[in-house]
Structure formats: structure tokens, C-alpha cells
Amino acid sequence: MQKFDSIRPYYDTEVNEGILSCLNHPMMKAIMNFTFPDVADEIWMNQLKRTHSIRDFQCNFIYQSVQKVLEKSSEGLTTSGFETLEKNTSYLFISNHRDIILDTSLLNVALFDHGLVMTASAIGDNLVQKSFLKTLSKLNRNFLVQRGLSPRELLDSSKLLSEYIGQLLLRENRSVWIAQREGRTKDGNDATHSGVLKMLAMGSEEANLMDYFKKIKIVPVSISYEYDPTDALKMPQLIAEARNEIYIKEKNEDFITLLSGIIGQKKHIHIHVGAVLNTELDTVAAEFDNNNKQIQALAQVIDDSILKRYRLWPTNYIAYDLLHNTQDYKNHYSENEKSLFERRLEMKIDESNPQMLESFLAMYANPVVNKSKYENAI
């Protein structure tokens, strides 16, 4: 399995060495002091030194860290759909993507709480340029998606990634999390990019592509944050795109966004996992006779599942009414909730900039528009 060494997480035999390599790093101390504020450093350090598996690291440390994040920066995580999944079974979770770290971390908390197989999770290699972050990601069962490649390199990388995901799902009985698109959704319009599905399809040895997608058990995931903790940080890129300008990230922008997502206020969070796609794939196979059309149809099936079960919050309805100068959804929020949202607007953005104001409101309002396309979904 050496062919996967450039992208895979640690094997359990490598975990302890990885931990020891970053045990004294100031960021490890910061994470542990945040997670265990009343525990002396030598206690968590000694327990880390005795940790020899990813599962132990995730359950004893990362799970506790995420619980502390929820306690400090949210009003709680709720879930639905997990009771339909089977224990000791691997699934390919294809999720809408709003936060760099939390989307997959919260899913794994929910999987652990329901006694289900936790995931190996895709992460862009641009996010783990710092050696400590790369080590931490490998300890947390992340595998790397290589970015910024030439067309030829991208093809080779996609083949390797697809083969590795198939290896995890079909041979190691390890669930996998992957975002429905490259990069986070910044405008509130969650949509599955066909390139993600084409990459996955490279691992197929089936005569019928939909048979392969049935075999890897696709589960669409909808994750909804009442407040996006990185909403204001997304504004420069949205405005650049609105002006048809090329957006160039600032140095350390990804790292700042990563931290802001973790510590920023989120209020309520909901994760829904859909049913495993099965009969839908039979329908796609029956209706379309070439792979490209099948992949486009499958992307729509995933979108339908994610958008139908996306949890709308008062913030979404408020933003819609403010953006369109209506009171269409006034029964979905209180005056106090509206005042709090308007206060957030004042604090986060320059309301005298009409483009910025429109982009900020649309980010929260677009899920209302998207969900309204489905009968009885709102």
C-alpha cells in the first residue's frame, strides 16, 4: 500500500511517533488547555504518550475538543437520520461544505455517539502546509486532496484518490467523508460538482457505473449552521467574483478561516444524514445511457437530498426578508431574533457598501430560495 503514502493518514503503528513529534508544540498545548482547562499539563501529556491508535486519539482527545467547541461557541448540535444507518458498515458521506474543520468533526461526533463507523476525511493539502497541522490531520484520519496541480498531475492525483477511497470503503470497512465540491460554499448555494463524482468513478471496475456507486453506499449529508462563523471572511472573495475579478488569498487566510470557524459563534447546528442512495441509482441508470449524463443526474439526486433536509434557521428567513424587503417569512422569527441578526450585520460588515450587504444577506437567504423549490420542504 506504499502507493498511498503521499496522501494517507497515519497507520496505528505510526501514531505514537506522530504524537511525540508534536507533543511540545505550543499549538498542542493550546488545544489541550482549551479542551481540559482544569487538568495539569503533565496529565494530558502522559496520556498522549500512551496513545497508540487513531481511534484512541480521536475518542480521548478530539471528541472532547469538539464537545468543548460546541459548549463555548454554539447552542448545541442536533442530528437526524443516523438511526437508519447500520453499525459496523462503511458509507461514503457526501456533504455540503460550510466549515473547513467542523463539518467533518461534527459528523464524526454524531457517528461516534450513534455507535457507527467514523470516517476518514478528505482535506485539501493547502490547509496543512504547517508541519504541526499536517501531523494533526494525519492523527485525525484525514487524507490529502492535492491542490494547484497541472492537468496531467490532476488526472494522476484523481486516480490515486479514487483508488484510495475505494480501498477504504470496500477493503478496510472505513467510512469516508468528502465535500460535494472543492472548497466551501460561500454564497449559500450548496451544489454537487460533477468533478467530485467523476473522480470517485475512476475507481469503478463495474460495467455499469451506477452499480459501483451502489456498492460504495453514498449517503448525502446536510449540515446547517444558524450563524456561519466565517460569514464576514467570505465577503472579499464573493465581491471579487461579483466583479469578475480573480481573487487571490492573503497569506495565512486559510489558517485564519480555520481558527475562526472553530471559535466563532454558531448558535444552533443541525446535521441530517439521508438514506443510502439505492433505487435512485437504478432510476438514473435506466434513464441515461452514458456516464456523463448519469453523473449529472446523480449530482442532482445528491443535491435534492441535501437541500430538502437542510435545516433553515431564523437567520435564513430574516436575511431573505431583509434582502427582498418583504415580510414573507415573518412568522419564522421573532423581533428579538431579527434585532440580533441586524446587530451582527452592523458589527461584521460595512452596510454602506451595497454589494457587501447584498452578498452577506444572500449567503443566508439562498438556502431559503433553494429549499422553497421542493414542495412542503419549508
C-alpha positions in Angstrom: 0.0 0.0 0.0 3.0 2.3 -0.4 1.4 4.0 -3.4 -0.9 5.8 -0.9 1.9 7.1 1.4 1.7 10.6 -0.1 -1.9 11.1 0.9 -2.9 8.7 3.6 -3.3 9.3 7.4 -1.1 7.5 9.9 -1.3 3.8 10.4 -1.8 2.9 14.1 1.8 1.8 14.2 2.9 5.4 13.4 0.5 7.2 15.7 2.7 7.3 18.9 5.7 8.6 17.0 3.5 11.3 15.4 2.2 12.4 18.8 5.6 12.5 20.3 6.8 14.7 17.4 4.4 17.5 18.3 3.8 16.9 22.0 5.6 20.1 23.0 4.3 22.2 20.2 2.6 25.4 21.5 -0.5 24.7 19.5 -0.8 21.2 21.0 -0.6 22.9 24.5 -3.2 25.5 23.4 -5.6 22.8 22.1 -5.2 20.6 25.3 -5.5 23.6 27.7 -8.7 24.6 25.9 -10.1 21.1 26.0 -9.0 20.2 29.5 -8.8 23.6 31.3 -8.7 22.1 34.8 -6.2 19.4 34.0 -2.5 19.8 34.7 -0.3 19.6 31.6 1.6 16.6 32.7 -1.6 14.5 32.9 -2.8 15.1 29.3 0.9 14.8 28.2 1.3 11.4 29.9 -2.0 10.2 28.4 -0.9 11.3 24.9 2.4 9.5 25.3 0.4 6.3 26.0 -1.8 6.7 22.9 -1.1 4.3 20.1 -4.1 4.3 17.8 -6.1 6.9 15.8 -9.3 5.7 17.5 -7.9 6.4 21.0 -6.6 9.8 19.9 -10.0 10.7 18.4 -12.1 9.4 21.2 -10.0 10.6 24.2 -8.9 13.9 22.8 -10.5 15.2 19.6 -14.0 14.2 20.6 -13.5 16.1 23.9 -12.2 19.1 22.0 -15.2 19.2 19.7 -17.5 19.0 22.7 -15.7 22.0 24.2 -16.1 23.9 20.9 -19.8 23.2 21.0 -20.1 24.3 24.6 -18.2 27.5 24.1 -19.4 28.6 20.6 -22.8 27.1 20.0 -26.2 26.5 21.4 -26.0 22.8 20.7 -25.8 20.2 17.9 -28.9 18.2 16.9 -29.0 15.3 14.5 -31.4 13.2 12.4 -31.3 10.2 10.2 -28.4 8.4 11.9 -30.7 5.7 13.3 -31.2 4.4 9.7 -27.6 3.5 9.3 -26.1 0.1 10.2 -23.4 -0.5 12.7 -20.0 -1.9 11.5 -20.8 -0.7 8.0 -18.8 1.8 5.9 -20.5 4.6 4.0 -19.4 7.4 1.6 -20.8 10.6 3.2 -21.1 13.3 0.6 -21.7 16.5 2.4 -22.4 20.2 1.8 -19.4 22.1 3.0 -19.5 25.2 5.1 -16.6 25.0 7.6 -13.1 23.6 7.0 -12.7 21.5 10.1 -16.1 21.4 11.9 -18.2 19.8 9.1 -16.4 16.5 9.3 -15.5 16.8 13.0 -19.2 17.2 14.0 -20.2 14.3 11.7 -17.7 12.1 13.5 -19.0 13.1 16.9 -22.5 12.1 15.7 -21.3 8.8 14.3 -19.4 8.0 17.5 -22.5 8.9 19.6 -24.6 6.5 17.5 -22.0 3.7 17.6 -21.3 3.9 13.9 -18.0 3.7 11.9 -16.2 7.0 11.9 -14.8 8.5 8.8 -11.5 9.0 7.0 -12.0 12.6 5.7 -10.7 14.5 2.7 -8.7 17.7 3.3 -7.0 20.0 0.9 -3.2 19.9 1.2 -3.3 23.7 1.1 -4.8 23.7 4.6 -2.0 21.7 6.2 1.1 23.4 4.9 2.4 23.9 8.5 4.0 20.7 9.8 2.0 20.7 13.0 -1.3 20.9 11.1 -0.2 18.1 8.8 0.7 15.8 11.7 -2.6 16.6 13.5 -4.6 15.9 10.3 -2.8 12.5 9.9 -3.6 11.7 13.6 -7.2 12.6 12.9 -7.6 10.2 9.9 -7.5 12.9 7.2 -6.3 12.0 3.8 -4.9 14.7 1.4 -6.5 16.1 -1.7 -3.7 17.7 -3.7 -4.4 21.3 -5.0 -2.8 23.5 -7.6 -1.8 20.8 -10.0 -1.3 20.8 -13.8 -4.0 19.0 -15.8 -1.7 15.9 -16.1 -0.9 15.9 -12.4 -4.6 16.4 -11.6 -5.5 13.3 -13.6 -2.9 11.1 -11.8 -3.9 12.6 -8.4 -7.6 11.9 -9.0 -6.9 8.3 -10.0 -4.9 7.8 -6.8 -7.5 9.5 -4.6 -10.3 7.4 -6.2 -8.4 4.2 -5.7 -7.7 5.1 -2.1 -11.3 5.9 -1.3 -12.3 2.6 -2.8 -9.7 0.8 -0.7 -11.0 2.4 2.5 -14.7 1.7 1.8 -14.6 -1.7 0.2 -11.5 -3.3 1.8 -10.9 -1.6 5.1 -14.6 -1.1 6.0 -13.8 2.5 6.8 -16.4 5.2 6.1 -15.3 8.3 4.1 -16.3 11.9 4.2 -15.9 14.1 1.2 -17.3 17.5 0.3 -19.8 17.8 -2.6 -17.5 20.4 -4.2 -13.9 21.7 -4.0 -13.8 24.4 -1.3 -16.5 25.7 1.0 -19.8 27.0 -0.2 -19.6 30.8 0.3 -22.8 32.1 -1.2 -25.2 29.7 0.5 -25.9 27.8 -2.8 -25.0 24.2 -2.0 -24.4 22.2 -5.2 -22.6 19.0 -6.0 -19.8 19.4 -8.6 -19.7 16.7 -11.2 -15.9 16.7 -11.0 -16.1 15.1 -7.5 -18.3 12.3 -8.8 -16.1 11.8 -11.9 -13.1 11.4 -9.6 -14.9 8.8 -7.5 -16.0 7.0 -10.7 -12.3 6.4 -11.7 -12.2 3.7 -9.1 -15.0 1.7 -10.7 -14.4 -1.7 -12.3 -18.1 -2.2 -12.9 -19.7 -2.4 -16.4 -22.4 -0.1 -15.1 -21.2 3.0 -13.2 -24.3 3.2 -11.0 -23.6 -0.4 -9.8 -20.3 0.9 -8.4 -22.0 3.9 -6.7 -24.5 1.4 -5.1 -21.6 -0.7 -3.9 -19.8 2.2 -2.1 -23.1 3.3 -0.3 -23.5 7.0 -0.9 -25.2 8.9 2.0 -25.9 12.6 1.4 -25.3 14.8 4.4 -26.9 18.2 5.1 -25.2 20.4 7.7 -26.8 23.7 8.8 -25.3 26.4 11.0 -27.6 29.1 12.4 -24.7 31.6 12.2 -21.8 30.9 9.8 -18.8 31.8 12.0 -16.8 32.8 8.9 -19.5 34.7 7.1 -17.7 38.1 7.0 -14.4 36.4 6.0 -16.1 35.2 2.8 -17.1 38.7 1.7 -13.9 39.7 -0.2 -14.0 36.6 -2.4 -17.7 37.0 -3.1 -17.3 40.6 -4.0 -14.3 39.9 -6.3 -16.4 37.2 -8.1 -19.3 39.6 -8.5 -16.9 42.0 -10.2 -15.5 39.2 -12.4 -12.1 39.7 -10.7 -9.6 37.0 -9.9 -9.5 36.5 -6.1 -6.1 36.0 -4.5 -5.9 34.8 -1.0 -4.0 36.6 1.7 -1.1 34.8 3.4 -2.4 32.7 6.3 -6.0 33.3 5.1 -6.9 29.6 5.2 -5.4 29.3 8.7 -7.3 32.3 10.0 -10.6 31.0 8.5 -9.9 27.6 10.1 -9.5 29.1 13.5 -12.5 31.4 13.1 -14.7 28.5 12.2 -13.7 26.7 15.4 -14.0 29.6 17.8 -16.7 31.8 16.1 -20.3 31.8 17.3 -22.5 29.4 15.5 -25.7 29.2 17.7 -27.6 26.1 16.6 -26.2 23.4 14.4 -28.1 20.5 12.7 -26.8 17.5 10.8 -29.1 15.3 8.8 -27.9 12.1 7.1 -30.1 10.9 4.2 -30.9 7.4 3.3 -28.3 5.4 1.3 -28.8 6.1 -2.4 -30.1 2.9 -4.0 -33.3 2.9 -6.0 -32.4 6.5 -7.2 -29.3 5.0 -8.8 -31.4 2.4 -10.6 -33.6 5.2 -12.0 -30.5 7.1 -13.1 -29.1 4.0 -14.9 -32.5 3.4 -16.6 -33.0 6.9 -17.8 -29.5 7.8 -19.1 -27.2 5.7 -21.2 -23.8 7.5 -20.9 -21.6 8.1 -17.9 -21.6 11.9 -18.2 -25.3 12.2 -18.1 -25.6 9.7 -15.3 -23.1 11.7 -13.3 -25.0 14.9 -13.9 -28.2 13.1 -12.8 -26.5 11.7 -9.7 -25.3 15.2 -8.7 -28.9 16.3 -8.9 -30.1 13.4 -6.7 -27.5 14.3 -4.1 -28.5 18.0 -4.3 -32.2 17.1 -3.8 -31.4 15.1 -0.7 -29.1 17.8 0.8 -31.4 20.7 0.1 -34.6 19.1 1.1 -33.3 18.2 4.6 -31.2 21.4 5.1 -32.4 22.9 8.4 -33.5 26.5 8.0 -33.0 28.8 11.0 -34.5 32.2 11.8 -31.3 33.8 10.4 -32.1 32.5 7.0 -35.7 33.8 7.0 -34.6 37.2 8.4 -32.0 37.6 5.7 -34.5 36.7 3.0 -37.0 39.3 4.2 -34.2 41.9 4.5 -32.8 41.2 1.1 -36.1 41.3 -0.7 -37.7 44.0 1.5 -40.6 41.7 2.4 -42.3 40.1 5.4 -42.9 36.8 3.7 -41.3 34.8 6.5 -42.0 37.0 9.5 -43.8 34.1 11.2 -40.5 32.2 11.3 -38.6 34.6 13.6 -39.1 37.0 16.5 -38.4 40.7 16.6 -35.6 39.9 19.1 -34.0 37.4 16.6 -34.2 40.0 13.9 -32.6 42.6 16.1 -29.7 40.3 16.9 -29.2 39.5 13.3 -29.2 43.2 12.3 -26.7 43.8 15.1 -24.5 41.1 13.6 -24.7 42.9 10.3 -23.6 46.2 11.9 -20.6 44.5 13.6 -19.5 42.3 10.7 -19.7 44.3 7.5 -19.8 47.8 6.0 -23.5 48.3 5.4 -22.8 51.4 3.3 -21.3 49.1 0.7 -24.4 47.8 -1.1 -22.5 44.9 -2.8 -21.2 43.7 0.5 -24.6 44.0 2.2 -26.3 42.1 -0.6 -23.7 39.3 -0.6 -23.9 38.9 3.1 -27.7 38.7 3.1 -27.8 36.4 0.1 -25.4 34.0 1.8 -28.1 33.4 4.5 -31.1 33.8 2.2 -30.2 31.5 -0.7 -30.9 28.3 1.3 -34.5 29.6 1.7 -34.7 30.1 -2.1 -33.2 26.7 -2.8 -35.4 24.8 -0.3 -38.6 26.5 -1.5 -38.2 24.7 -4.8 -39.3 21.5 -3.0 -42.9 21.1 -2.2 -43.6 21.2 1.6 -39.9 21.5 2.3 -40.2 24.8 4.2 
